[in-house]
Amino acid sequence: MLLFLFQQTCEQSGSQQSNPLLSLLPLILIFVVFYFLLIRPQQKKQKTHQKLLESLNKGDRVITSSGIYGTIANVKERTVMVVIADGIKVEIEKGHIANKLNKTKEFVKGGR
């Protein structure tokens, strides 16, 4: 359909001046497609991940972006202390928490 409109625009431009709005139509359509297929889903994903990070509490099972499973021992403003084995605690930036697990070790919706 876009090819047909483009071809029609090219044919019209040779004989007479075309409508400037019609010449911008393909550019506008491309922007709309990019918005609904790329930009909007990414913004939605970022919002759900931000809500996930705000809902982190002590005792939650999490997965980091590097694939390490652990339990949150302490939550600070920008970091969390994660217990990854008996007696081994690691301090991780909140942004690197990929997902939260529920009690049955399944993913909770809203992660990356």
PDB file as gemmi writes it, atoms N, CA and C in Angstrom:
CRYST1    1.000    1.000    1.000  90.00  90.00  90.00 P 1                      
ATOM      1  N   MET A   1       0.821  -1.183   0.000  1.00  0.00           N  
ATOM      2  CA  MET A   1       0.000   0.000   0.000  1.00  0.00           C  
ATOM      3  C   MET A   1       0.872   1.257   0.000  1.00  0.00           C  
ATOM      4  N   LEU A   2       1.916   1.248   0.825  1.00  0.00           N  
ATOM      5  CA  LEU A   2       2.816   2.403   0.848  1.00  0.00           C  
ATOM      6  C   LEU A   2       3.508   2.579  -0.495  1.00  0.00           C  
ATOM      7  N   LEU A   3       3.859   1.466  -1.126  1.00  0.00           N  
ATOM      8  CA  LEU A   3       4.513   1.548  -2.419  1.00  0.00           C  
ATOM      9  C   LEU A   3       3.578   2.169  -3.444  1.00  0.00           C  
ATOM     10  N   PHE A   4       2.305   1.794  -3.410  1.00  0.00           N  
ATOM     11  CA  PHE A   4       1.312   2.355  -4.314  1.00  0.00           C  
ATOM     12  C   PHE A   4       1.173   3.862  -4.107  1.00  0.00           C  
ATOM     13  N   LEU A   5       1.107   4.298  -2.829  1.00  0.00           N  
ATOM     14  CA  LEU A   5       0.993   5.723  -2.538  1.00  0.00           C  
ATOM     15  C   LEU A   5       2.240   6.476  -2.992  1.00  0.00           C  
ATOM     16  N   PHE A   6       3.405   5.870  -2.794  1.00  0.00           N  
ATOM     17  CA  PHE A   6       4.648   6.504  -3.205  1.00  0.00           C  
ATOM     18  C   PHE A   6       4.713   6.637  -4.719  1.00  0.00           C  
ATOM     19  N   GLN A   7       4.307   5.567  -5.413  1.00  0.00           N  
ATOM     20  CA  GLN A   7       4.313   5.592  -6.867  1.00  0.00           C  
ATOM     21  C   GLN A   7       3.338   6.641  -7.392  1.00  0.00           C  
ATOM     22  N   GLN A   8       2.181   6.716  -6.772  1.00  0.00           N  
ATOM     23  CA  GLN A   8       1.176   7.697  -7.175  1.00  0.00           C  
ATOM     24  C   GLN A   8       1.707   9.119  -6.943  1.00  0.00           C  
ATOM     25  N   THR A   9       2.396   9.325  -5.841  1.00  0.00           N  
ATOM     26  CA  THR A   9       2.974  10.635  -5.541  1.00  0.00           C  
ATOM     27  C   THR A   9       4.036  11.006  -6.575  1.00  0.00           C  
ATOM     28  N   CYS A  10       4.869  10.045  -6.955  1.00  0.00           N  
ATOM     29  CA  CYS A  10       5.913  10.307  -7.941  1.00  0.00           C  
ATOM     30  C   CYS A  10       5.315  10.669  -9.296  1.00  0.00           C  
ATOM     31  N   GLU A  11       4.260   9.971  -9.685  1.00  0.00           N  
ATOM     32  CA  GLU A  11       3.616  10.259 -10.958  1.00  0.00           C  
ATOM     33  C   GLU A  11       3.006  11.662 -10.960  1.00  0.00           C  
ATOM     34  N   GLN A  12       2.414  12.056  -9.844  1.00  0.00           N  
ATOM     35  CA  GLN A  12       1.776  13.357  -9.762  1.00  0.00           C  
ATOM     36  C   GLN A  12       2.808  14.479  -9.752  1.00  0.00           C  
ATOM     37  N   SER A  13       3.967  14.237  -9.179  1.00  0.00           N  
ATOM     38  CA  SER A  13       4.962  15.297  -9.062  1.00  0.00           C  
ATOM     39  C   SER A  13       5.521  15.700 -10.420  1.00  0.00           C  
ATOM     40  N   GLY A  14       5.479  14.819 -11.386  1.00  0.00           N  
ATOM     41  CA  GLY A  14       5.984  15.149 -12.703  1.00  0.00           C  
ATOM     42  C   GLY A  14       5.059  16.090 -13.455  1.00  0.00           C  
ATOM     43  N   SER A  15       3.779  15.973 -13.259  1.00  0.00           N  
ATOM     44  CA  SER A  15       2.840  16.774 -14.030  1.00  0.00           C  
ATOM     45  C   SER A  15       2.379  18.026 -13.299  1.00  0.00           C  
ATOM     46  N   GLN A  16       2.256  17.948 -12.005  1.00  0.00           N  
ATOM     47  CA  GLN A  16       1.783  19.094 -11.231  1.00  0.00           C  
ATOM     48  C   GLN A  16       2.354  19.036  -9.826  1.00  0.00           C  
ATOM     49  N   GLN A  17       2.228  20.110  -9.095  1.00  0.00           N  
ATOM     50  CA  GLN A  17       2.712  20.108  -7.713  1.00  0.00           C  
ATOM     51  C   GLN A  17       1.771  19.272  -6.860  1.00  0.00           C  
ATOM     52  N   SER A  18       2.379  18.472  -5.990  1.00  0.00           N  
ATOM     53  CA  SER A  18       1.566  17.623  -5.118  1.00  0.00           C  
ATOM     54  C   SER A  18       1.343  18.325  -3.782  1.00  0.00           C  
ATOM     55  N   ASN A  19       0.409  17.799  -3.067  1.00  0.00           N  
ATOM     56  CA  ASN A  19       0.083  18.318  -1.744  1.00  0.00           C  
ATOM     57  C   ASN A  19       1.266  18.047  -0.807  1.00  0.00           C  
ATOM     58  N   PRO A  20       1.784  19.047  -0.090  1.00  0.00           N  
ATOM     59  CA  PRO A  20       2.922  18.802   0.814  1.00  0.00           C  
ATOM     60  C   PRO A  20       2.582  17.809   1.930  1.00  0.00           C  
ATOM     61  N   LEU A  21       1.328  17.776   2.328  1.00  0.00           N  
ATOM     62  CA  LEU A  21       0.924  16.817   3.366  1.00  0.00           C  
ATOM     63  C   LEU A  21       1.019  15.394   2.850  1.00  0.00           C  
ATOM     64  N   LEU A  22       0.700  15.204   1.575  1.00  0.00           N  
ATOM     65  CA  LEU A  22       0.779  13.879   0.980  1.00  0.00           C  
ATOM     66  C   LEU A  22       2.227  13.412   0.868  1.00  0.00           C  
ATOM     67  N   SER A  23       3.131  14.339   0.655  1.00  0.00           N  
ATOM     68  CA  SER A  23       4.546  13.956   0.570  1.00  0.00           C  
ATOM     69  C   SER A  23       5.114  13.601   1.948  1.00  0.00           C  
ATOM     70  N   LEU A  24       4.522  14.105   3.019  1.00  0.00           N  
ATOM     71  CA  LEU A  24       4.970  13.771   4.373  1.00  0.00           C  
ATOM     72  C   LEU A  24       4.288  12.518   4.925  1.00  0.00           C  
ATOM     73  N   LEU A  25       3.260  12.038   4.228  1.00  0.00           N  
ATOM     74  CA  LEU A  25       2.496  10.891   4.708  1.00  0.00           C  
ATOM     75  C   LEU A  25       3.358   9.652   4.970  1.00  0.00           C  
ATOM     76  N   PRO A  26       4.272   9.248   4.074  1.00  0.00           N  
ATOM     77  CA  PRO A  26       5.106   8.068   4.376  1.00  0.00           C  
ATOM     78  C   PRO A  26       5.959   8.247   5.631  1.00  0.00           C  
ATOM     79  N   LEU A  27       6.492   9.427   5.830  1.00  0.00           N  
ATOM     80  CA  LEU A  27       7.301   9.693   7.016  1.00  0.00           C  
ATOM     81  C   LEU A  27       6.461   9.592   8.287  1.00  0.00           C  
ATOM     82  N   ILE A  28       5.249  10.134   8.228  1.00  0.00           N  
ATOM     83  CA  ILE A  28       4.345  10.068   9.383  1.00  0.00           C  
ATOM     84  C   ILE A  28       3.955   8.627   9.679  1.00  0.00           C  
ATOM     85  N   LEU A  29       3.663   7.858   8.639  1.00  0.00           N  
ATOM     86  CA  LEU A  29       3.299   6.450   8.827  1.00  0.00           C  
ATOM     87  C   LEU A  29       4.449   5.652   9.427  1.00  0.00           C  
ATOM     88  N   ILE A  30       5.660   5.915   9.007  1.00  0.00           N  
ATOM     89  CA  ILE A  30       6.824   5.219   9.565  1.00  0.00           C  
ATOM     90  C   ILE A  30       6.980   5.548  11.047  1.00  0.00           C  
ATOM     91  N   PHE A  31       6.799   6.820  11.409  1.00  0.00           N  
ATOM     92  CA  PHE A  31       6.897   7.205  12.815  1.00  0.00           C  
ATOM     93  C   PHE A  31       5.825   6.508  13.652  1.00  0.00           C  
ATOM     94  N   VAL A  32       4.596   6.430  13.137  1.00  0.00           N  
ATOM     95  CA  VAL A  32       3.512   5.768  13.865  1.00  0.00           C  
ATOM     96  C   VAL A  32       3.824   4.290  14.068  1.00  0.00           C  
ATOM     97  N   VAL A  33       4.331   3.632  13.038  1.00  0.00           N  
ATOM     98  CA  VAL A  33       4.680   2.210  13.150  1.00  0.00           C  
ATOM     99  C   VAL A  33       5.796   2.031  14.178  1.00  0.00           C  
ATOM    100  N   PHE A  34       6.830   2.862  14.137  1.00  0.00           N  
ATOM    101  CA  PHE A  34       7.916   2.773  15.111  1.00  0.00           C  
ATOM    102  C   PHE A  34       7.399   2.983  16.532  1.00  0.00           C  
ATOM    103  N   TYR A  35       6.485   3.927  16.693  1.00  0.00           N  
ATOM    104  CA  TYR A  35       5.975   4.209  18.021  1.00  0.00           C  
ATOM    105  C   TYR A  35       5.246   2.994  18.594  1.00  0.00           C  
ATOM    106  N   PHE A  36       4.341   2.415  17.814  1.00  0.00           N  
ATOM    107  CA  PHE A  36       3.537   1.312  18.340  1.00  0.00           C  
ATOM    108  C   PHE A  36       4.283  -0.012  18.405  1.00  0.00           C  
ATOM    109  N   LEU A  37       5.305  -0.213  17.581  1.00  0.00           N  
ATOM    110  CA  LEU A  37       6.029  -1.476  17.598  1.00  0.00           C  
ATOM    111  C   LEU A  37       7.303  -1.454  18.432  1.00  0.00           C  
ATOM    112  N   LEU A  38       7.898  -0.278  18.634  1.00  0.00           N  
ATOM    113  CA  LEU A  38       9.169  -0.223  19.360  1.00  0.00           C  
ATOM    114  C   LEU A  38       9.127   0.636  20.615  1.00  0.00           C  
ATOM    115  N   ILE A  39       8.706   1.867  20.490  1.00  0.00           N  
ATOM    116  CA  ILE A  39       8.814   2.818  21.592  1.00  0.00           C  
ATOM    117  C   ILE A  39       7.827   2.502  22.714  1.00  0.00           C  
ATOM    118  N   ARG A  40       6.552   2.329  22.378  1.00  0.00           N  
ATOM    119  CA  ARG A  40       5.518   2.110  23.393  1.00  0.00           C  
ATOM    120  C   ARG A  40       5.744   0.819  24.204  1.00  0.00           C  
ATOM    121  N   PRO A  41       6.040  -0.326  23.565  1.00  0.00           N  
ATOM    122  CA  PRO A  41       6.298  -1.528  24.367  1.00  0.00           C  
ATOM    123  C   PRO A  41       7.503  -1.392  25.296  1.00  0.00           C  
ATOM    124  N   GLN A  42       8.553  -0.693  24.839  1.00  0.00           N  
ATOM    125  CA  GLN A  42       9.729  -0.507  25.688  1.00  0.00           C  
ATOM    126  C   GLN A  42       9.408   0.360  26.895  1.00  0.00           C  
ATOM    127  N   GLN A  43       8.607   1.415  26.705  1.00  0.00           N  
ATOM    128  CA  GLN A  43       8.215   2.264  27.830  1.00  0.00           C  
ATOM    129  C   GLN A  43       7.375   1.474  28.831  1.00  0.00           C  
ATOM    130  N   LYS A  44       6.487   0.633  28.337  1.00  0.00           N  
ATOM    131  CA  LYS A  44       5.646  -0.188  29.211  1.00  0.00           C  
ATOM    132  C   LYS A  44       6.512  -1.165  30.012  1.00  0.00           C  
ATOM    133  N   LYS A  45       7.495  -1.755  29.340  1.00  0.00           N  
ATOM    134  CA  LYS A  45       8.406  -2.692  30.004  1.00  0.00           C  
ATOM    135  C   LYS A  45       9.224  -1.988  31.093  1.00  0.00           C  
ATOM    136  N   GLN A  46       9.679  -0.760  30.811  1.00  0.00           N  
ATOM    137  CA  GLN A  46      10.445   0.000  31.802  1.00  0.00           C  
ATOM    138  C   GLN A  46       9.591   0.336  33.022  1.00  0.00           C  
ATOM    139  N   LYS A  47       8.327   0.687  32.804  1.00  0.00           N  
ATOM    140  CA  LYS A  47       7.442   1.006  33.927  1.00  0.00           C  
ATOM    141  C   LYS A  47       7.196  -0.212  34.807  1.00  0.00           C  
ATOM    142  N   THR A  48       6.973  -1.386  34.186  1.00  0.00           N  
ATOM    143  CA  THR A  48       6.741  -2.589  34.995  1.00  0.00           C  
ATOM    144  C   THR A  48       8.004  -2.984  35.755  1.00  0.00           C  
ATOM    145  N   HIS A  49       9.185  -2.793  35.138  1.00  0.00           N  
ATOM    146  CA  HIS A  49      10.434  -3.121  35.832  1.00  0.00           C  
ATOM    147  C   HIS A  49      10.668  -2.164  36.996  1.00  0.00           C  
ATOM    148  N   GLN A  50      10.324  -0.889  36.817  1.00  0.00           N  
ATOM    149  CA  GLN A  50      10.462   0.093  37.897  1.00  0.00           C  
ATOM    150  C   GLN A  50       9.538  -0.261  39.061  1.00  0.00           C  
ATOM    151  N   LYS A  51       8.313  -0.683  38.761  1.00  0.00           N  
ATOM    152  CA  LYS A  51       7.386  -1.111  39.820  1.00  0.00           C  
ATOM    153  C   LYS A  51       7.926  -2.334  40.547  1.00  0.00           C  
ATOM    154  N   LEU A  52       8.541  -3.245  39.801  1.00  0.00           N  
ATOM    155  CA  LEU A  52       9.143  -4.432  40.410  1.00  0.00           C  
ATOM    156  C   LEU A  52      10.246  -4.028  41.378  1.00  0.00           C  
ATOM    157  N   LEU A  53      11.100  -3.085  40.972  1.00  0.00           N  
ATOM    158  CA  LEU A  53      12.205  -2.652  41.831  1.00  0.00           C  
ATOM    159  C   LEU A  53      11.692  -1.945  43.082  1.00  0.00           C  
ATOM    160  N   GLU A  54      10.608  -1.188  42.947  1.00  0.00           N  
ATOM    161  CA  GLU A  54      10.048  -0.496  44.109  1.00  0.00           C  
ATOM    162  C   GLU A  54       9.376  -1.460  45.084  1.00  0.00           C  
ATOM    163  N   SER A  55       8.959  -2.628  44.595  1.00  0.00           N  
ATOM    164  CA  SER A  55       8.257  -3.574  45.457  1.00  0.00           C  
ATOM    165  C   SER A  55       9.191  -4.598  46.117  1.00  0.00           C  
ATOM    166  N   LEU A  56      10.506  -4.449  45.947  1.00  0.00           N  
ATOM    167  CA  LEU A  56      11.444  -5.398  46.557  1.00  0.00           C  
ATOM    168  C   LEU A  56      11.440  -5.260  48.073  1.00  0.00           C  
ATOM    169  N   ASN A  57      11.357  -6.395  48.744  1.00  0.00           N  
ATOM    170  CA  ASN A  57      11.359  -6.427  50.210  1.00  0.00           C  
ATOM    171  C   ASN A  57      12.332  -7.485  50.702  1.00  0.00           C  
ATOM    172  N   LYS A  58      12.654  -7.391  51.978  1.00  0.00           N  
ATOM    173  CA  LYS A  58      13.527  -8.372  52.608  1.00  0.00           C  
ATOM    174  C   LYS A  58      12.854  -9.753  52.526  1.00  0.00           C  
ATOM    175  N   GLY A  59      13.628 -10.764  52.123  1.00  0.00           N  
ATOM    176  CA  GLY A  59      13.118 -12.126  52.039  1.00  0.00           C  
ATOM    177  C   GLY A  59      12.639 -12.531  50.652  1.00  0.00           C  
ATOM    178  N   ASP A  60      12.571 -11.596  49.724  1.00  0.00           N  
ATOM    179  CA  ASP A  60      12.146 -11.934  48.361  1.00  0.00           C  
ATOM    180  C   ASP A  60      13.237 -12.705  47.640  1.00  0.00           C  
ATOM    181  N   ARG A  61      12.817 -13.721  46.874  1.00  0.00           N  
ATOM    182  CA  ARG A  61      13.753 -14.450  46.018  1.00  0.00           C  
ATOM    183  C   ARG A  61      13.855 -13.699  44.708  1.00  0.00           C  
ATOM    184  N   VAL A  62      15.085 -13.442  44.231  1.00  0.00           N  
ATOM    185  CA  VAL A  62      15.290 -12.665  43.012  1.00  0.00           C  
ATOM    186  C   VAL A  62      16.308 -13.348  42.101  1.00  0.00           C  
ATOM    187  N   ILE A  63      16.302 -12.902  40.845  1.00  0.00           N  
ATOM    188  CA  ILE A  63      17.307 -13.300  39.864  1.00  0.00           C  
ATOM    189  C   ILE A  63      17.959 -12.019  39.379  1.00  0.00           C  
ATOM    190  N   THR A  64      19.281 -12.004  39.349  1.00  0.00           N  
ATOM    191  CA  THR A  64      19.981 -10.826  38.846  1.00  0.00           C  
ATOM    192  C   THR A  64      20.086 -10.905  37.329  1.00  0.00           C  
ATOM    193  N   SER A  65      20.489  -9.813  36.702  1.00  0.00           N  
ATOM    194  CA  SER A  65      20.630  -9.798  35.248  1.00  0.00           C  
ATOM    195  C   SER A  65      21.751 -10.723  34.780  1.00  0.00           C  
ATOM    196  N   SER A  66      22.656 -11.093  35.673  1.00  0.00           N  
ATOM    197  CA  SER A  66      23.717 -12.033  35.315  1.00  0.00           C  
ATOM    198  C   SER A  66      23.332 -13.480  35.591  1.00  0.00           C  
ATOM    199  N   GLY A  67      22.114 -13.700  36.082  1.00  0.00           N  
ATOM    200  CA  GLY A  67      21.620 -15.060  36.270  1.00  0.00           C  
ATOM    201  C   GLY A  67      21.849 -15.642  37.647  1.00  0.00           C  
ATOM    202  N   ILE A  68      22.225 -14.840  38.630  1.00  0.00           N  
ATOM    203  CA  ILE A  68      22.466 -15.332  39.985  1.00  0.00           C  
ATOM    204  C   ILE A  68      21.160 -15.297  40.770  1.00  0.00           C  
ATOM    205  N   TYR A  69      20.810 -16.423  41.367  1.00  0.00           N  
ATOM    206  CA  TYR A  69      19.626 -16.516  42.218  1.00  0.00           C  
ATOM    207  C   TYR A  69      20.031 -16.172  43.642  1.00  0.00           C  
ATOM    208  N   GLY A  70      19.141 -15.506  44.363  1.00  0.00           N  
ATOM    209  CA  GLY A  70      19.437 -15.175  45.741  1.00  0.00           C  
ATOM    210  C   GLY A  70      18.215 -14.677  46.470  1.00  0.00           C  
ATOM    211  N   THR A  71      18.405 -14.449  47.778  1.00  0.00           N  
ATOM    212  CA  THR A  71      17.347 -13.929  48.636  1.00  0.00           C  
ATOM    213  C   THR A  71      17.792 -12.579  49.175  1.00  0.00           C  
ATOM    214  N   ILE A  72      16.894 -11.609  49.137  1.00  0.00           N  
ATOM    215  CA  ILE A  72      17.232 -10.266  49.595  1.00  0.00           C  
ATOM    216  C   ILE A  72      17.335 -10.248  51.112  1.00  0.00           C  
ATOM    217  N   ALA A  73      18.479  -9.758  51.617  1.00  0.00           N  
ATOM    218  CA  ALA A  73      18.697  -9.660  53.055  1.00  0.00           C  
ATOM    219  C   ALA A  73      18.475  -8.236  53.560  1.00  0.00           C  
ATOM    220  N   ASN A  74      18.719  -7.244  52.715  1.00  0.00           N  
ATOM    221  CA  ASN A  74      18.587  -5.858  53.120  1.00  0.00           C  
ATOM    222  C   ASN A  74      18.304  -5.009  51.875  1.00  0.00           C  
ATOM    223  N   VAL A  75      17.407  -4.041  52.006  1.00  0.00           N  
ATOM    224  CA  VAL A  75      17.082  -3.140  50.896  1.00  0.00           C  
ATOM    225  C   VAL A  75      17.502  -1.727  51.280  1.00  0.00           C  
ATOM    226  N   LYS A  76      18.329  -1.123  50.425  1.00  0.00           N  
ATOM    227  CA  LYS A  76      18.741   0.263  50.622  1.00  0.00           C  
ATOM    228  C   LYS A  76      18.120   1.106  49.516  1.00  0.00           C  
ATOM    229  N   GLU A  77      18.490   2.379  49.471  1.00  0.00           N  
ATOM    230  CA  GLU A  77      17.893   3.281  48.484  1.00  0.00           C  
ATOM    231  C   GLU A  77      18.232   2.866  47.048  1.00  0.00           C  
ATOM    232  N   ARG A  78      19.513   2.595  46.778  1.00  0.00           N  
ATOM    233  CA  ARG A  78      19.937   2.258  45.412  1.00  0.00           C  
ATOM    234  C   ARG A  78      20.439   0.837  45.265  1.00  0.00           C  
ATOM    235  N   THR A  79      20.692   0.142  46.388  1.00  0.00           N  
ATOM    236  CA  THR A  79      21.254  -1.200  46.323  1.00  0.00           C  
ATOM    237  C   THR A  79      20.447  -2.165  47.186  1.00  0.00           C  
ATOM    238  N   VAL A  80      20.696  -3.446  46.955  1.00  0.00           N  
ATOM    239  CA  VAL A  80      20.123  -4.491  47.799  1.00  0.00           C  
ATOM    240  C   VAL A  80      21.241  -5.452  48.176  1.00  0.00           C  
ATOM    241  N   MET A  81      21.143  -6.020  49.363  1.00  0.00           N  
ATOM    242  CA  MET A  81      22.079  -7.033  49.819  1.00  0.00           C  
ATOM    243  C   MET A  81      21.416  -8.381  49.551  1.00  0.00           C  
ATOM    244  N   VAL A  82      22.071  -9.205  48.727  1.00  0.00           N  
ATOM    245  CA  VAL A  82      21.499 -10.483  48.313  1.00  0.00           C  
ATOM    246  C   VAL A  82      22.345 -11.620  48.872  1.00  0.00           C  
ATOM    247  N   VAL A  83      21.695 -12.574  49.523  1.00  0.00           N  
ATOM    248  CA  VAL A  83      22.361 -13.777  50.020  1.00  0.00           C  
ATOM    249  C   VAL A  83      22.294 -14.807  48.896  1.00  0.00           C  
ATOM    250  N   ILE A  84      23.488 -15.206  48.386  1.00  0.00           N  
ATOM    251  CA  ILE A  84      23.504 -16.153  47.280  1.00  0.00           C  
ATOM    252  C   ILE A  84      23.884 -17.561  47.732  1.00  0.00           C  
ATOM    253  N   ALA A  85      24.437 -17.695  48.922  1.00  0.00           N  
ATOM    254  CA  ALA A  85      24.752 -18.995  49.523  1.00  0.00           C  
ATOM    255  C   ALA A  85      24.845 -18.774  51.033  1.00  0.00           C  
ATOM    256  N   ASP A  86      24.999 -19.839  51.791  1.00  0.00           N  
ATOM    257  CA  ASP A  86      25.087 -19.709  53.250  1.00  0.00           C  
ATOM    258  C   ASP A  86      26.284 -18.835  53.621  1.00  0.00           C  
ATOM    259  N   GLY A  87      26.011 -17.703  54.230  1.00  0.00           N  
ATOM    260  CA  GLY A  87      27.049 -16.801  54.693  1.00  0.00           C  
ATOM    261  C   GLY A  87      27.669 -15.924  53.615  1.00  0.00           C  
ATOM    262  N   ILE A  88      27.185 -15.991  52.397  1.00  0.00           N  
ATOM    263  CA  ILE A  88      27.750 -15.170  51.324  1.00  0.00           C  
ATOM    264  C   ILE A  88      26.717 -14.130  50.913  1.00  0.00           C  
ATOM    265  N   LYS A  89      27.057 -12.852  51.181  1.00  0.00           N  
ATOM    266  CA  LYS A  89      26.175 -11.751  50.833  1.00  0.00           C  
ATOM    267  C   LYS A  89      26.857 -10.896  49.774  1.00  0.00           C  
ATOM    268  N   VAL A  90      26.074 -10.438  48.813  1.00  0.00           N  
ATOM    269  CA  VAL A  90      26.575  -9.606  47.737  1.00  0.00           C  
ATOM    270  C   VAL A  90      25.694  -8.371  47.648  1.00  0.00           C  
ATOM    271  N   GLU A  91      26.324  -7.197  47.545  1.00  0.00           N  
ATOM    272  CA  GLU A  91      25.559  -5.969  47.395  1.00  0.00           C  
ATOM    273  C   GLU A  91      25.430  -5.672  45.898  1.00  0.00           C  
ATOM    274  N   ILE A  92      24.186  -5.512  45.449  1.00  0.00           N  
ATOM    275  CA  ILE A  92      23.891  -5.356  44.023  1.00  0.00           C  
ATOM    276  C   ILE A  92      23.047  -4.100  43.812  1.00  0.00           C  
ATOM    277  N   GLU A  93      23.299  -3.386  42.714  1.00  0.00           N  
ATOM    278  CA  GLU A  93      22.450  -2.258  42.328  1.00  0.00           C  
ATOM    279  C   GLU A  93      21.044  -2.785  42.035  1.00  0.00           C  
ATOM    280  N   LYS A  94      20.030  -2.008  42.423  1.00  0.00           N  
ATOM    281  CA  LYS A  94      18.655  -2.433  42.194  1.00  0.00           C  
ATOM    282  C   LYS A  94      18.351  -2.653  40.715  1.00  0.00           C  
ATOM    283  N   GLY A  95      18.941  -1.866  39.855  1.00  0.00           N  
ATOM    284  CA  GLY A  95      18.686  -1.977  38.428  1.00  0.00           C  
ATOM    285  C   GLY A  95      19.112  -3.295  37.823  1.00  0.00           C  
ATOM    286  N   HIS A  96      19.986  -4.025  38.530  1.00  0.00           N  
ATOM    287  CA  HIS A  96      20.467  -5.307  38.022  1.00  0.00           C  
ATOM    288  C   HIS A  96      19.626  -6.485  38.511  1.00  0.00           C  
ATOM    289  N   ILE A  97      18.549  -6.209  39.220  1.00  0.00           N  
ATOM    290  CA  ILE A  97      17.601  -7.263  39.569  1.00  0.00           C  
ATOM    291  C   ILE A  97      16.712  -7.463  38.352  1.00  0.00           C  
ATOM    292  N   ALA A  98      16.753  -8.655  37.763  1.00  0.00           N  
ATOM    293  CA  ALA A  98      16.005  -8.907  36.527  1.00  0.00           C  
ATOM    294  C   ALA A  98      14.573  -9.313  36.811  1.00  0.00           C  
ATOM    295  N   ASN A  99      14.371 -10.127  37.855  1.00  0.00           N  
ATOM    296  CA  ASN A  99      13.030 -10.613  38.122  1.00  0.00           C  
ATOM    297  C   ASN A  99      12.925 -11.069  39.568  1.00  0.00           C  
ATOM    298  N   LYS A 100      11.704 -11.161  40.017  1.00  0.00           N  
ATOM    299  CA  LYS A 100      11.422 -11.629  41.369  1.00  0.00           C  
ATOM    300  C   LYS A 100      10.701 -12.958  41.248  1.00  0.00           C  
ATOM    301  N   LEU A 101      11.045 -13.896  42.108  1.00  0.00           N  
ATOM    302  CA  LEU A 101      10.401 -15.205  42.112  1.00  0.00           C  
ATOM    303  C   LEU A 101       9.366 -15.254  43.225  1.00  0.00           C  
ATOM    304  N   ASN A 102       8.282 -15.996  42.981  1.00  0.00           N  
ATOM    305  CA  ASN A 102       7.323 -16.178  44.066  1.00  0.00           C  
ATOM    306  C   ASN A 102       7.713 -17.426  44.860  1.00  0.00           C  
ATOM    307  N   LYS A 103       6.879 -17.828  45.788  1.00  0.00           N  
ATOM    308  CA  LYS A 103       7.230 -18.914  46.715  1.00  0.00           C  
ATOM    309  C   LYS A 103       7.523 -20.237  46.010  1.00  0.00           C  
ATOM    310  N   THR A 104       6.889 -20.482  44.850  1.00  0.00           N  
ATOM    311  CA  THR A 104       7.098 -21.745  44.145  1.00  0.00           C  
ATOM    312  C   THR A 104       8.210 -21.644  43.100  1.00  0.00           C  
ATOM    313  N   LYS A 105       9.046 -20.623  43.199  1.00  0.00           N  
ATOM    314  CA  LYS A 105      10.196 -20.402  42.322  1.00  0.00           C  
ATOM    315  C   LYS A 105       9.788 -20.183  40.868  1.00  0.00           C  
ATOM    316  N   GLU A 106       8.644 -19.562  40.662  1.00  0.00           N  
ATOM    317  CA  GLU A 106       8.231 -19.184  39.316  1.00  0.00           C  
ATOM    318  C   GLU A 106       8.407 -17.686  39.156  1.00  0.00           C  
ATOM    319  N   PHE A 107       8.544 -17.243  37.933  1.00  0.00           N  
ATOM    320  CA  PHE A 107       8.713 -15.829  37.660  1.00  0.00           C  
ATOM    321  C   PHE A 107       7.453 -15.059  38.013  1.00  0.00           C  
ATOM    322  N   VAL A 108       7.648 -13.850  38.504  1.00  0.00           N  
ATOM    323  CA  VAL A 108       6.546 -12.918  38.749  1.00  0.00           C  
ATOM    324  C   VAL A 108       6.480 -11.998  37.548  1.00  0.00           C  
ATOM    325  N   LYS A 109       5.282 -11.711  37.060  1.00  0.00           N  
ATOM    326  CA  LYS A 109       5.156 -10.821  35.905  1.00  0.00           C  
ATOM    327  C   LYS A 109       5.704  -9.453  36.263  1.00  0.00           C  
ATOM    328  N   GLY A 110       6.343  -8.810  35.283  1.00  0.00           N  
ATOM    329  CA  GLY A 110       6.854  -7.476  35.492  1.00  0.00           C  
ATOM    330  C   GLY A 110       8.366  -7.410  35.458  1.00  0.00           C  
ATOM    331  N   GLY A 111       9.031  -8.529  35.325  1.00  0.00           N  
ATOM    332  CA  GLY A 111      10.480  -8.506  35.230  1.00  0.00           C  
ATOM    333  C   GLY A 111      10.927  -8.237  33.830  1.00  0.00           C  
ATOM    334  N   ARG A 112      12.231  -8.293  33.615  1.00  0.00           N  
ATOM    335  CA  ARG A 112      12.761  -8.029  32.273  1.00  0.00           C  
ATOM    336  C   ARG A 112      12.438  -9.126  31.324  1.00  0.00           C  
TER     337      ARG A 112                                                      
END                                                                             
